[in-house]
């Protein structure tokens, strides 16, 4: 469908067979709702840090491996993480330190 | 602000394949001919918003109607079927001779 003269980006999937579609109802998990809210707040009129198009562009540039392996809200979360780090709101170190803290509190060990 | 095209105009979607940027024109309609089904007014340009810009100048958004038989070469359903795609003005050119 695509060739060297007409490169297709990995996220532009219209027309490519995609396999069976999961159509059962899916209850959003609390973390998914939180990611949704965070993105909304980062993009609101007061902040304008991460509008919907910035999130889409971030997902479209994080690489095909991530795009194809992460779930819907995992992609959102990865995009939020990248944008807030880029904007200097929090650092990677702060995020990792917080993850370690929470893992310890929940007795989950070191993990990754 | 009124757009360059009117309802009923025949247009062609630019056959461009940028490797970077936030592009909202679907791959599968680039280069195809269609007809303006509706003019939806000006909106901030998502290609600018996507990279942190202000979206200006705004671009008129159109609903372009394509024949399914043009869109999918092996389309086997009703040949009268169409598909509407919303496309920004800077991705459209007038179709000459129609």
Backbone of each chain as ProteinMPNN parsed JSONL, in Angstrom:
{"seq_chain_A": "XXXXXXXXXXXXXXXXXXXXXXXXXXXXXXXXXXXXXXXXXXXXXXXXXXXXXXXXXXXXXXXXXXXXXXXXXXXXXXXXXXXXXXXXXXXXXXXXXXXXXXXXXXXXXXXX", "coords_chain_A": {"N_chain_A": [[0.825, -1.212, 0.0], [1.962, 1.217, 0.715], [4.804, 2.96, -0.565], [8.245, 3.755, -1.42], [8.072, 6.308, -2.487], [5.758, 7.244, -1.459], [5.626, 7.478, 1.5], [4.152, 5.99, 4.336], [3.085, 6.954, 7.497], [3.563, 5.442, 10.732], [1.335, 5.597, 12.362], [-0.819, 6.109, 10.808], [-3.26, 4.468, 9.846], [-5.463, 3.868, 8.272], [-7.325, 1.758, 6.188], [-5.633, -0.392, 6.255], [-5.574, -3.85, 6.895], [-6.676, -4.749, 10.102], [-7.256, -6.811, 11.793], [-9.4, -8.655, 14.132], [-11.942, -6.793, 15.91], [-12.222, -5.684, 19.201], [-15.159, -5.403, 20.798], [-16.498, -5.385, 23.16], [-17.891, -3.949, 26.182], [-15.831, -1.766, 28.036], [-14.627, -1.131, 31.108], [-13.302, 1.783, 32.393], [-10.202, 1.985, 34.032], [-9.16, 3.275, 37.255], [-6.616, 4.605, 37.008], [-6.567, 5.163, 34.32], [-8.593, 7.001, 34.052], [-7.465, 9.035, 35.515], [-5.256, 9.741, 33.952], [-6.574, 10.725, 31.738], [-7.836, 12.972, 32.845], [-5.595, 14.444, 33.647], [-4.415, 15.069, 31.193], [-6.417, 16.661, 30.135], [-6.39, 18.841, 31.935], [-3.81, 19.8, 31.522], [-4.122, 20.811, 29.024], [-5.979, 22.815, 29.148], [-7.575, 26.132, 28.983], [-6.288, 27.725, 30.796], [-3.747, 26.652, 31.113], [-2.662, 25.497, 28.684], [-0.565, 23.773, 27.98], [-0.498, 21.277, 26.924], [-2.161, 20.695, 24.404], [-4.714, 18.907, 22.58], [-3.709, 18.339, 20.019], [-0.981, 18.472, 20.424], [-0.604, 16.293, 22.064], [-1.334, 14.255, 20.303], [0.652, 14.573, 18.331], [2.896, 13.992, 19.836], [2.502, 11.291, 20.405], [2.651, 10.369, 17.834], [5.285, 10.54, 17.307], [6.742, 9.001, 19.02], [7.678, 6.595, 18.305], [7.382, 3.534, 16.438], [7.425, 1.051, 17.766], [6.632, 1.545, 20.42], [4.139, 2.663, 19.845], [2.739, 0.493, 18.821], [2.777, -1.343, 20.878], [1.87, -0.324, 23.311], [-1.107, 0.254, 25.295], [-4.203, 2.12, 24.757], [-4.538, 4.22, 26.813], [-2.052, 3.974, 27.959], [-0.446, 5.002, 25.978], [-1.305, 7.658, 26.068], [-0.41, 8.267, 28.672], [2.352, 7.969, 28.459], [2.81, 10.019, 26.655], [1.993, 12.276, 28.139], [3.908, 12.188, 30.152], [6.28, 12.654, 28.677], [5.779, 15.266, 27.728], [5.459, 16.865, 30.047], [7.962, 16.637, 31.168], [9.546, 17.713, 29.158], [8.561, 20.314, 29.237], [9.603, 21.124, 31.565], [8.269, 20.866, 33.951], [8.205, 18.694, 35.722], [10.974, 16.545, 36.541], [12.648, 13.734, 34.936], [14.017, 12.325, 36.887], [12.605, 13.023, 39.197], [10.14, 11.84, 38.628], [10.856, 9.114, 38.508], [11.81, 8.766, 41.117], [9.501, 9.136, 42.556], [7.945, 7.019, 41.622], [9.418, 4.882, 42.666], [9.064, 5.351, 45.359], [6.304, 4.982, 45.675], [6.091, 2.306, 44.899], [7.487, 1.1, 46.957], [5.908, 1.765, 49.144], [3.664, 0.295, 48.536], [4.647, -2.196, 48.76], [5.859, -3.474, 46.576], [8.409, -4.027, 45.815], [11.541, -3.518, 44.035], [11.418, -3.558, 41.103], [10.632, -2.345, 37.73]], "CA_chain_A": [[0.0, 0.0, 0.0], [2.844, 2.374, 0.674], [6.09, 2.676, -1.178], [9.253, 4.738, -1.053], [7.655, 7.65, -2.89], [4.582, 7.612, -0.68], [5.797, 6.86, 2.818], [3.015, 6.04, 5.254], [3.546, 7.007, 8.898], [3.113, 4.238, 11.428], [0.062, 5.812, 13.061], [-1.848, 6.445, 9.806], [-3.547, 3.067, 9.554], [-6.701, 3.693, 7.517], [-7.27, 0.898, 5.017], [-4.776, -1.566, 6.476], [-6.277, -4.844, 7.72], [-6.259, -4.613, 11.493], [-7.658, -7.941, 12.613], [-10.703, -8.538, 14.799], [-12.129, -5.631, 16.778], [-12.796, -5.964, 20.512], [-16.268, -4.44, 20.933], [-17.183, -5.495, 24.449], [-17.753, -2.764, 27.023], [-14.569, -1.748, 28.765], [-14.702, -0.182, 32.214], [-12.027, 2.47, 32.548], [-9.554, 1.823, 35.33], [-8.913, 4.595, 37.881], [-5.437, 5.302, 36.47], [-6.88, 5.656, 32.981], [-9.355, 8.241, 34.24], [-6.532, 10.08, 35.978], [-4.461, 10.193, 32.799], [-7.483, 11.537, 30.922], [-8.013, 14.259, 33.526], [-4.325, 15.188, 33.599], [-4.246, 15.629, 29.84], [-7.381, 17.746, 30.001], [-5.927, 20.0, 32.703], [-2.608, 20.346, 30.874], [-4.493, 21.462, 27.762], [-7.082, 23.784, 29.293], [-7.269, 27.512, 28.594], [-5.4, 28.325, 31.778], [-2.38, 26.133, 31.003], [-2.256, 25.396, 27.275], [0.731, 23.104, 27.907], [-0.605, 20.068, 26.117], [-3.428, 20.608, 23.689], [-4.944, 17.583, 21.989], [-2.825, 18.115, 18.868], [0.37, 18.212, 20.943], [-0.574, 14.902, 22.503], [-1.322, 13.396, 19.11], [1.963, 14.653, 17.692], [3.85, 13.281, 20.699], [2.293, 9.855, 20.173], [3.063, 10.067, 16.462], [6.744, 10.632, 17.185], [7.437, 8.226, 20.068], [8.226, 5.384, 17.704], [6.418, 2.502, 16.073], [7.387, -0.028, 18.76], [5.766, 1.988, 21.521], [2.781, 2.862, 19.323], [2.056, -0.791, 18.609], [2.779, -2.211, 22.064], [1.164, 0.271, 24.452], [-2.559, 0.383, 25.181], [-4.665, 3.485, 24.481], [-4.167, 5.188, 27.845], [-0.597, 3.927, 28.155], [0.108, 5.979, 25.029], [-1.577, 8.981, 26.637], [0.439, 8.474, 29.841], [3.716, 8.178, 27.966], [2.852, 11.358, 26.043], [1.948, 13.262, 29.226], [5.226, 12.163, 30.797], [7.26, 13.339, 27.813], [5.497, 16.699, 27.602], [5.728, 17.59, 31.298], [9.419, 16.679, 31.342], [10.031, 18.687, 28.171], [8.167, 21.658, 29.677], [10.319, 21.459, 32.791], [7.346, 20.866, 35.097], [8.868, 17.736, 36.601], [12.104, 15.909, 35.847], [12.634, 12.266, 34.891], [14.47, 11.847, 38.202], [11.497, 13.174, 40.145], [9.129, 10.824, 38.312], [11.392, 7.807, 38.911], [11.875, 8.727, 42.587], [8.128, 8.991, 43.042], [7.525, 5.643, 41.319], [10.104, 4.017, 43.64], [8.425, 5.608, 46.655], [4.99, 4.344, 45.67], [6.307, 0.858, 44.868], [7.903, 0.692, 48.3], [4.739, 1.898, 50.007], [2.728, -0.789, 48.228], [5.339, -3.477, 48.937], [6.039, -4.085, 45.252], [9.816, -4.242, 45.523], [12.205, -2.541, 43.154], [10.74, -3.559, 39.798], [11.123, -1.356, 36.761]], "C_chain_A": [[0.857, 1.258, 0.0], [4.127, 1.98, -0.024], [7.04, 3.813, -0.844], [8.844, 6.168, -1.392], [6.468, 8.161, -2.06], [4.673, 7.004, 0.716], [4.573, 7.072, 3.699], [3.566, 6.034, 6.677], [2.89, 5.876, 9.686], [1.751, 4.37, 12.102], [-1.098, 6.016, 12.089], [-2.327, 5.141, 9.17], [-4.768, 2.826, 8.671], [-6.516, 2.813, 6.29], [-6.399, -0.324, 5.165], [-5.552, -2.575, 7.322], [-5.75, -4.82, 9.15], [-6.667, -5.762, 12.387], [-8.99, -7.698, 13.288], [-10.751, -7.34, 15.748], [-12.813, -6.069, 18.076], [-13.905, -4.933, 20.771], [-17.017, -4.575, 22.254], [-16.957, -4.217, 25.269], [-16.497, -2.874, 27.87], [-14.686, -0.692, 29.846], [-13.332, 0.462, 32.382], [-11.492, 2.262, 33.959], [-9.277, 3.205, 35.925], [-7.709, 5.322, 37.288], [-5.704, 5.858, 35.076], [-7.667, 6.961, 33.073], [-8.437, 9.379, 34.678], [-5.707, 10.636, 34.818], [-5.318, 11.11, 31.919], [-7.639, 12.933, 31.53], [-6.739, 15.093, 33.452], [-4.124, 15.835, 32.234], [-5.189, 16.806, 29.634], [-6.911, 19.01, 30.717], [-4.711, 20.641, 32.046], [-2.958, 21.112, 29.595], [-5.545, 22.542, 27.913], [-6.611, 25.213, 29.009], [-6.271, 28.175, 29.532], [-3.948, 27.91, 31.534], [-1.865, 26.066, 29.576], [-0.882, 24.738, 27.102], [0.66, 21.922, 26.942], [-1.981, 19.975, 25.483], [-3.516, 19.248, 23.009], [-3.973, 17.318, 20.839], [-1.377, 17.882, 19.296], [0.461, 16.767, 21.409], [-0.513, 13.961, 21.301], [0.06, 13.391, 18.466], [3.014, 13.907, 18.512], [3.733, 11.778, 20.493], [2.802, 9.459, 18.787], [4.579, 10.106, 16.282], [7.465, 9.806, 18.246], [7.937, 6.879, 19.549], [7.188, 4.296, 17.509], [6.311, 1.4, 17.126], [6.46, 0.332, 19.912], [4.32, 2.082, 21.038], [2.022, 1.543, 19.231], [1.991, -1.655, 19.861], [1.998, -1.629, 23.236], [-0.339, 0.318, 24.202], [-2.911, 1.864, 24.998], [-4.193, 4.491, 25.54], [-2.699, 5.086, 28.238], [0.087, 4.901, 27.193], [-0.105, 7.398, 25.549], [-0.604, 9.278, 27.781], [1.874, 8.745, 29.424], [3.849, 9.585, 27.36], [2.84, 12.443, 27.12], [3.319, 13.35, 29.889], [6.256, 12.942, 29.971], [7.051, 14.852, 27.795], [5.81, 17.443, 28.897], [7.231, 17.647, 31.59], [10.014, 17.739, 30.409], [9.745, 20.123, 28.614], [8.847, 22.062, 30.979], [9.436, 21.5, 34.029], [7.816, 19.878, 36.155], [10.007, 17.108, 35.809], [11.909, 14.395, 35.82], [13.018, 11.706, 36.255], [13.344, 11.929, 39.225], [10.418, 12.115, 39.904], [9.6, 9.456, 38.791], [11.435, 7.677, 40.432], [10.479, 8.495, 43.169], [7.603, 7.567, 42.79], [8.132, 4.686, 42.35], [9.433, 4.133, 45.012], [7.089, 4.867, 46.743], [5.134, 2.821, 45.685], [6.657, 0.34, 46.253], [6.696, 0.709, 49.247], [3.767, 0.735, 49.79], [3.37, -2.173, 48.361], [5.58, -4.218, 47.632], [7.503, -4.324, 44.902], [10.355, -3.233, 44.518], [11.508, -2.44, 41.795], [11.324, -2.546, 38.826], [10.052, -0.325, 36.502]], "O_chain_A": [[0.513, 2.25, -0.643], [4.49, 0.805, -0.066], [6.699, 4.72, -0.086], [9.209, 7.115, -0.696], [6.222, 9.365, -1.982], [3.891, 6.12, 1.068], [4.034, 8.174, 3.796], [4.411, 5.206, 7.02], [1.8, 5.415, 9.345], [1.092, 3.368, 12.38], [-2.25, 6.089, 12.517], [-1.864, 4.755, 8.096], [-5.074, 1.676, 8.353], [-5.659, 3.083, 5.449], [-6.413, -1.206, 4.305], [-6.124, -2.211, 8.349], [-4.543, -4.865, 9.383], [-6.457, -5.713, 13.599], [-9.638, -6.676, 13.06], [-9.735, -6.932, 16.311], [-13.847, -6.737, 18.052], [-13.63, -3.746, 20.941], [-18.058, -3.947, 22.444], [-15.971, -3.504, 25.078], [-16.152, -3.951, 28.357], [-14.826, 0.496, 29.554], [-12.322, -0.232, 32.499], [-12.227, 2.352, 34.942], [-9.171, 4.19, 35.193], [-7.768, 6.534, 37.082], [-5.147, 6.886, 34.69], [-7.453, 7.893, 32.298], [-8.606, 10.528, 34.27], [-5.49, 11.843, 34.718], [-4.848, 12.134, 31.424], [-7.582, 13.941, 30.825], [-6.792, 16.301, 33.222], [-3.717, 16.992, 32.132], [-4.818, 17.818, 29.039], [-7.017, 20.112, 30.179], [-4.587, 21.865, 32.011], [-2.188, 21.956, 29.138], [-5.969, 23.133, 26.919], [-5.422, 25.469, 28.821], [-5.512, 29.059, 29.136], [-3.029, 28.708, 31.72], [-0.759, 26.523, 29.288], [-0.127, 25.094, 26.198], [1.624, 21.611, 26.242], [-2.857, 19.26, 25.971], [-2.521, 18.534, 22.882], [-3.471, 16.203, 20.695], [-0.632, 17.177, 18.615], [1.467, 16.093, 21.183], [0.257, 13.0, 21.284], [0.577, 12.335, 18.1], [3.909, 13.27, 17.956], [4.74, 11.074, 20.415], [3.317, 8.358, 18.593], [5.091, 9.745, 15.223], [8.687, 9.901, 18.363], [8.554, 6.116, 20.293], [6.251, 4.151, 18.294], [5.223, 0.871, 17.357], [5.617, -0.464, 20.325], [3.395, 1.642, 21.722], [0.828, 1.476, 19.521], [1.219, -2.612, 19.901], [1.509, -2.383, 24.077], [-0.791, 0.408, 23.06], [-2.047, 2.739, 25.071], [-3.538, 5.482, 25.218], [-2.154, 6.035, 28.802], [1.075, 5.544, 27.548], [0.795, 8.236, 25.482], [-0.045, 10.371, 27.867], [2.532, 9.636, 29.961], [4.869, 10.251, 27.532], [3.587, 13.417, 27.029], [3.826, 14.44, 30.153], [6.999, 13.772, 30.495], [8.009, 15.623, 27.842], [6.37, 18.539, 28.855], [7.709, 18.607, 32.195], [10.858, 18.542, 30.806], [10.555, 21.027, 28.405], [8.696, 23.191, 31.445], [9.805, 22.098, 35.039], [7.823, 20.192, 37.345], [10.014, 17.131, 34.578], [11.111, 13.845, 36.579], [12.425, 10.735, 36.726], [13.153, 11.012, 40.024], [9.854, 11.564, 40.849], [8.833, 8.718, 39.41], [11.136, 6.615, 40.977], [10.306, 7.759, 44.141], [6.913, 6.99, 43.63], [7.451, 3.79, 42.849], [9.262, 3.143, 45.723], [6.785, 4.216, 47.742], [4.399, 2.127, 46.388], [6.19, -0.719, 46.672], [6.496, -0.212, 50.039], [3.133, 0.256, 50.729], [2.727, -3.192, 48.109], [5.512, -5.446, 47.587], [7.804, -4.778, 43.798], [9.708, -2.235, 44.201], [11.065, -1.364, 41.394], [12.38, -1.965, 39.074], [10.262, 0.598, 35.715]]}, "seq_chain_B": "XXXXXXXXXXXXXXXXXXXXXXXXXXXXXXXXXXXXXXXXXXXXXXXXXXXXXXXXXXXXXXXXXXXXXXXXXXXXXXXXXXXXXXXXXXXXXXXXXX", "coords_chain_B": {"N_chain_B": [[-14.506, 35.166, 7.638], [-14.314, 33.728, 4.539], [-14.034, 30.653, 2.819], [-11.877, 29.24, 0.259], [-13.18, 27.443, -1.34], [-16.432, 26.281, -2.459], [-19.556, 24.713, -1.555], [-20.108, 21.824, -3.433], [-18.028, 22.183, -5.193], [-15.469, 20.653, -7.138], [-12.646, 18.988, -5.988], [-9.141, 18.235, -5.411], [-7.231, 16.233, -3.315], [-4.109, 17.039, -2.011], [-1.282, 15.204, -3.067], [0.721, 14.591, -1.008], [3.336, 13.573, 1.172], [4.38, 13.984, 3.947], [7.13, 13.417, 6.171], [7.388, 14.216, 8.7], [5.875, 16.082, 11.424], [2.473, 16.984, 12.451], [-0.031, 15.586, 10.904], [-3.254, 15.718, 9.67], [-4.633, 14.834, 7.506], [-5.901, 11.993, 6.13], [-3.895, 9.232, 5.062], [-5.032, 7.562, 3.137], [-6.682, 9.069, 1.478], [-5.161, 10.849, 0.116], [-4.278, 12.528, -2.829], [-6.617, 11.85, -4.073], [-9.693, 12.592, -5.889], [-12.494, 14.582, -4.977], [-15.634, 15.915, -3.77], [-16.781, 19.029, -2.489], [-18.695, 18.751, 0.282], [-19.557, 20.163, 2.441], [-18.844, 23.29, 3.999], [-17.071, 24.095, 6.774], [-16.124, 26.214, 8.168], [-13.54, 28.413, 9.645], [-10.689, 27.11, 11.392], [-8.188, 26.761, 13.978], [-4.967, 25.862, 12.769], [-4.141, 22.529, 12.9], [-1.645, 21.477, 12.374], [0.136, 23.366, 13.149], [-0.627, 23.764, 15.857], [0.021, 21.262, 16.832], [2.75, 21.194, 17.139], [3.196, 22.943, 19.106], [2.6, 25.512, 18.303], [0.641, 28.532, 17.53], [-1.468, 28.012, 15.909], [-2.191, 29.726, 13.919], [-2.049, 31.165, 10.599], [-5.631, 30.631, 10.689], [-7.297, 27.798, 9.217], [-9.672, 27.035, 6.73], [-12.032, 24.51, 7.221], [-13.215, 21.695, 5.51], [-15.856, 19.422, 4.597], [-15.227, 16.736, 2.754], [-16.418, 14.783, 0.133], [-15.977, 11.525, -0.977], [-16.018, 9.025, -3.518], [-16.582, 5.693, -2.652], [-15.64, 3.748, -4.33], [-13.542, 5.041, -5.522], [-11.923, 5.448, -3.373], [-11.278, 2.945, -2.304], [-9.821, 0.657, -4.234], [-10.681, -1.977, -4.651], [-13.291, -2.025, -3.889], [-16.281, -3.592, -3.111], [-18.953, -3.151, -2.644], [-22.066, -1.273, -2.826], [-21.868, 0.82, -5.619], [-22.636, 3.455, -5.389], [-21.962, 4.288, -2.888], [-20.444, 6.518, -0.527], [-17.761, 8.258, 1.176], [-17.193, 10.558, 3.762], [-14.739, 12.929, 4.568], [-13.125, 15.101, 6.798], [-11.25, 17.83, 5.855], [-8.563, 20.127, 5.804], [-8.202, 23.387, 4.283], [-5.645, 23.981, 3.131], [-4.758, 21.589, 2.214], [-6.071, 21.075, -0.087], [-6.797, 21.297, -3.614], [-8.143, 22.967, -6.51], [-10.098, 20.957, -8.711], [-9.433, 20.721, -11.995], [-11.319, 21.353, -15.004], [-13.72, 20.185, -14.394]], "CA_chain_B": [[-13.569, 34.629, 6.653], [-14.91, 32.678, 3.713], [-12.99, 29.795, 2.273], [-11.565, 29.264, -1.168], [-14.062, 26.525, -2.054], [-17.857, 26.309, -2.128], [-20.21, 23.412, -1.606], [-20.281, 21.35, -4.806], [-16.778, 22.28, -5.949], [-14.636, 19.454, -7.249], [-11.304, 19.266, -5.461], [-8.19, 17.126, -5.325], [-6.392, 16.271, -2.118], [-2.697, 17.024, -2.387], [-0.593, 13.919, -2.91], [1.955, 14.887, -0.273], [3.597, 12.528, 2.171], [5.404, 14.492, 4.873], [7.64, 12.408, 7.108], [7.366, 14.775, 10.049], [4.75, 16.976, 11.69], [1.189, 16.403, 12.829], [-0.829, 15.68, 9.688], [-4.568, 15.132, 9.918], [-5.222, 14.355, 6.25], [-5.592, 10.569, 6.109], [-3.059, 8.715, 3.977], [-5.766, 6.854, 2.084], [-7.391, 9.953, 0.537], [-4.247, 11.795, -0.543], [-4.237, 12.36, -4.278], [-7.933, 11.511, -4.617], [-10.647, 13.647, -6.213], [-13.74, 14.54, -4.224], [-16.511, 17.08, -3.92], [-17.039, 19.706, -1.219], [-20.048, 18.471, 0.762], [-19.897, 21.193, 3.416], [-17.751, 24.146, 4.457], [-17.315, 24.09, 8.224], [-15.591, 27.421, 8.789], [-12.111, 28.419, 9.96], [-10.223, 26.513, 12.651], [-6.719, 26.811, 14.118], [-4.296, 24.814, 11.994], [-3.601, 21.528, 13.834], [-0.236, 21.209, 12.085], [0.842, 24.325, 13.987], [-0.925, 23.449, 17.257], [0.664, 20.0, 17.211], [4.154, 21.403, 17.5], [3.252, 24.001, 20.106], [2.331, 26.82, 17.704], [-0.629, 29.179, 17.888], [-2.528, 27.568, 14.994], [-2.535, 30.793, 12.968], [-3.427, 31.546, 10.3], [-6.618, 29.566, 10.709], [-7.575, 27.169, 7.924], [-11.06, 26.599, 6.583], [-12.192, 23.053, 7.219], [-14.288, 21.241, 4.612], [-16.195, 17.998, 4.562], [-15.051, 16.319, 1.364], [-17.078, 13.497, -0.141], [-15.272, 10.678, -1.943], [-16.671, 7.761, -3.873], [-15.876, 4.551, -2.051], [-14.936, 3.008, -5.386], [-12.269, 5.739, -5.741], [-11.111, 5.355, -2.16], [-10.787, 1.569, -2.183], [-9.864, 0.12, -5.605], [-11.37, -3.269, -4.73], [-14.556, -1.887, -3.17], [-17.247, -4.492, -3.73], [-20.328, -2.864, -2.227], [-22.836, -0.387, -3.705], [-20.992, 1.832, -6.231], [-23.077, 4.802, -5.012], [-21.495, 4.588, -1.528], [-19.434, 7.567, -0.405], [-17.184, 8.467, 2.509], [-16.882, 11.97, 4.006], [-13.556, 13.167, 5.4], [-12.888, 16.529, 7.053], [-9.911, 18.162, 5.372], [-8.267, 21.567, 5.854], [-8.086, 23.997, 2.954], [-4.301, 23.965, 2.541], [-4.509, 20.271, 1.619], [-6.968, 20.911, -1.239], [-6.614, 22.096, -4.818], [-9.305, 22.821, -7.389], [-9.995, 19.946, -9.771], [-9.685, 21.45, -13.247], [-12.051, 20.704, -16.082], [-14.911, 19.461, -13.956]], "C_chain_B": [[-14.266, 33.536, 5.84], [-13.797, 31.914, 3.028], [-12.872, 29.908, 0.767], [-12.577, 28.443, -1.965], [-15.501, 26.642, -1.574], [-18.417, 24.895, -2.204], [-20.466, 23.029, -3.069], [-19.022, 21.423, -5.64], [-16.058, 20.935, -5.98], [-13.217, 19.811, -6.824], [-10.442, 18.002, -5.538], [-7.382, 17.304, -4.042], [-4.937, 16.184, -2.556], [-2.079, 15.663, -2.11], [0.762, 14.184, -2.262], [2.095, 13.913, 0.885], [4.688, 12.971, 3.133], [5.83, 13.402, 5.859], [7.649, 12.926, 8.543], [6.132, 15.653, 10.19], [3.482, 16.212, 12.033], [0.214, 16.629, 11.678], [-2.168, 14.999, 9.912], [-5.286, 14.691, 8.641], [-4.884, 12.877, 6.105], [-4.809, 10.159, 4.864], [-3.924, 8.237, 2.808], [-6.609, 7.757, 1.187], [-6.452, 10.932, -0.173], [-4.164, 11.471, -2.035], [-5.59, 12.057, -4.9], [-8.752, 12.757, -4.947], [-11.903, 13.45, -5.384], [-14.538, 15.794, -4.471], [-16.753, 17.689, -2.539], [-18.498, 19.466, -0.827], [-20.507, 19.528, 1.752], [-18.641, 22.007, 3.723], [-18.013, 24.436, 5.93], [-16.754, 25.31, 8.934], [-14.125, 27.291, 9.163], [-11.807, 27.807, 11.335], [-8.708, 26.699, 12.748], [-6.097, 25.619, 13.4], [-3.652, 23.787, 12.937], [-2.13, 21.212, 13.589], [0.664, 22.168, 12.865], [0.628, 24.011, 15.469], [-0.129, 22.234, 17.731], [2.116, 20.148, 17.612], [4.297, 22.621, 18.422], [3.006, 25.398, 19.572], [0.961, 27.35, 18.072], [-1.768, 28.805, 16.933], [-2.913, 28.598, 13.953], [-1.587, 30.774, 11.775], [-4.379, 30.344, 10.335], [-6.851, 29.048, 9.293], [-9.053, 26.791, 7.873], [-11.087, 25.082, 6.494], [-13.388, 22.695, 6.337], [-14.596, 19.775, 4.87], [-16.181, 17.584, 3.101], [-15.642, 14.925, 1.183], [-16.353, 12.757, -1.262], [-16.146, 9.477, -2.288], [-15.877, 6.627, -3.242], [-15.099, 3.764, -3.107], [-13.634, 3.701, -5.786], [-11.321, 5.498, -4.568], [-10.467, 3.977, -2.019], [-10.913, 0.901, -3.55], [-10.658, -1.182, -5.716], [-12.72, -3.23, -4.007], [-15.652, -2.692, -3.86], [-18.695, -4.23, -3.36], [-20.999, -1.942, -3.243], [-21.935, 0.712, -4.288], [-21.422, 3.271, -5.928], [-22.552, 5.202, -3.629], [-20.415, 5.666, -1.549], [-18.872, 7.568, 1.015], [-16.832, 9.948, 2.628], [-15.685, 12.079, 4.94], [-13.406, 14.672, 5.58], [-11.429, 16.859, 6.746], [-9.732, 19.686, 5.378], [-7.9, 22.089, 4.467], [-6.699, 23.863, 2.328], [-3.911, 22.595, 1.985], [-5.307, 20.066, 0.326], [-6.565, 21.804, -2.402], [-7.841, 21.946, -5.689], [-9.059, 21.733, -8.43], [-10.371, 20.63, -11.072], [-10.533, 20.629, -14.199], [-13.24, 19.893, -15.618], [-16.032, 20.449, -13.689]], "O_chain_B": [[-14.744, 32.546, 6.394], [-12.75, 32.471, 2.7], [-13.661, 30.581, 0.104], [-12.805, 28.72, -3.143], [-15.763, 27.046, -0.44], [-17.836, 24.007, -2.827], [-20.985, 23.834, -3.843], [-18.945, 20.79, -6.693], [-16.039, 20.189, -5.001], [-12.664, 20.822, -7.258], [-10.934, 16.885, -5.703], [-6.912, 18.399, -3.735], [-4.582, 15.344, -3.383], [-2.315, 15.052, -1.067], [1.809, 14.022, -2.888], [1.111, 13.489, 1.492], [5.784, 12.41, 3.143], [5.023, 12.59, 6.313], [7.888, 12.17, 9.484], [5.435, 15.934, 9.215], [3.414, 14.987, 11.928], [-0.304, 17.732, 11.5], [-2.216, 13.832, 10.301], [-6.425, 14.226, 8.698], [-3.712, 12.526, 5.972], [-5.034, 10.671, 3.767], [-3.598, 8.472, 1.644], [-7.2, 7.27, 0.223], [-6.902, 11.751, -0.974], [-4.004, 10.32, -2.441], [-5.708, 12.01, -6.124], [-8.543, 13.827, -4.375], [-12.327, 12.325, -5.12], [-14.161, 16.635, -5.287], [-16.909, 16.973, -1.55], [-19.417, 19.916, -1.511], [-21.706, 19.768, 1.894], [-17.526, 21.485, 3.71], [-19.066, 24.967, 6.284], [-16.884, 25.439, 10.151], [-13.528, 26.223, 9.026], [-12.562, 27.969, 12.294], [-8.023, 26.786, 11.729], [-6.635, 24.512, 13.423], [-2.732, 24.12, 13.685], [-1.441, 20.732, 14.489], [1.801, 21.835, 13.2], [1.582, 23.993, 16.247], [0.332, 22.18, 18.871], [2.651, 19.317, 18.345], [5.359, 23.238, 18.507], [3.182, 26.375, 20.299], [0.212, 26.719, 18.818], [-2.905, 29.236, 17.126], [-3.851, 28.385, 13.184], [-0.424, 30.399, 11.928], [-3.991, 29.21, 10.053], [-6.634, 29.756, 8.309], [-9.612, 26.29, 8.848], [-10.284, 24.46, 5.798], [-14.441, 23.327, 6.418], [-13.741, 18.999, 5.296], [-17.014, 18.024, 2.309], [-15.395, 14.016, 1.976], [-16.144, 13.296, -2.349], [-16.909, 8.982, -1.458], [-14.647, 6.611, -3.295], [-14.046, 3.192, -2.826], [-12.726, 3.062, -6.318], [-10.108, 5.364, -4.733], [-9.293, 3.848, -1.67], [-12.029, 0.606, -3.978], [-11.245, -1.461, -6.762], [-13.229, -4.261, -3.568], [-15.921, -2.5, -5.046], [-19.576, -5.007, -3.725], [-20.552, -1.841, -4.386], [-21.305, 1.455, -3.535], [-20.663, 4.207, -6.178], [-22.692, 6.362, -3.241], [-19.588, 5.723, -2.459], [-19.434, 6.961, 1.927], [-16.246, 10.528, 1.713], [-15.623, 11.409, 5.971], [-13.544, 15.432, 4.621], [-10.506, 16.257, 7.296], [-10.638, 20.43, 5.004], [-7.377, 21.371, 3.614], [-6.587, 23.652, 1.121], [-2.86, 22.453, 1.36], [-5.228, 19.002, -0.287], [-6.062, 22.911, -2.212], [-8.52, 20.921, -5.63], [-7.956, 21.603, -8.962], [-11.508, 21.072, -11.235], [-10.485, 19.399, -14.21], [-13.724, 19.02, -16.337], [-17.131, 20.048, -13.308]]}, "name": "protein", "num_of_chains": 2, "seq": "XXXXXXXXXXXXXXXXXXXXXXXXXXXXXXXXXXXXXXXXXXXXXXXXXXXXXXXXXXXXXXXXXXXXXXXXXXXXXXXXXXXXXXXXXXXXXXXXXXXXXXXXXXXXXXXXXXXXXXXXXXXXXXXXXXXXXXXXXXXXXXXXXXXXXXXXXXXXXXXXXXXXXXXXXXXXXXXXXXXXXXXXXXXXXXXXXXXXXXXXXXXXXXXXXX"}
